[in-house]
Amino acid sequence: MVALGPPARTLRALLRELRHLNSVRGQPYQDMAAYRYLMEAFRAHRVTSEKLCRAQHELHFQAATYLCLLRSIRNHVALHQEFHGKGERSVEEAAGVVGLKLPHQPGGKGWES
């Protein structure tokens, strides 16, 4: 089993991802329902005097899984925007993408000159 780290670090990372999501919209992330739910859940499952708090560990694991999902979606969107095809390209543009140059035709357009 992978070590999750402290729950506070997971919560901060989740809030950072929510902030990143809302930076596009221009709204404060504290207005999101997801923010309110996260804060309520983490407050409700704080460590108590019990020796083993199974609900807290379960919440932490679910939060870490959700954090992995949010990061993966953000990385996927960034990669998709960078490498997504832009439609039909000319032969010159396609050669330039892979770092090649087409041979120069002597005499202008063709060999007939």
Phi, psi and omega in degrees: 000139182279138177288133185272336185086181181290145179299328180297323179294320178296318178297316178298320179293321176297318179295325177297319179293321177296321177298319179295319179296320183276350177295332178289321183280334181083012179257153176292140183288344179291345179276352182284147176293327179296321179296313180298319179296315180300314182296318179296318182293316180292326177291323182289335184249032176296158180294132180250191181282357179293152178287322180228117179252090186297322181296322179294319179293321178295317178297318180297318179296316178296321179294319178294323177294317179294323177298317177299319178297313181297317178295319180295321178295317180297317178294323178296316180297319179296316178294321179297317179294324183285320189249004180293140180296147182249029179092196181291137177241156176286168180297321180296317180294319179295320178294322179294328180297321181267005174088022179250160174238141176284149179294145180279130180275122178291141177085015175100240189284323185211189183274349188288345182284000000 
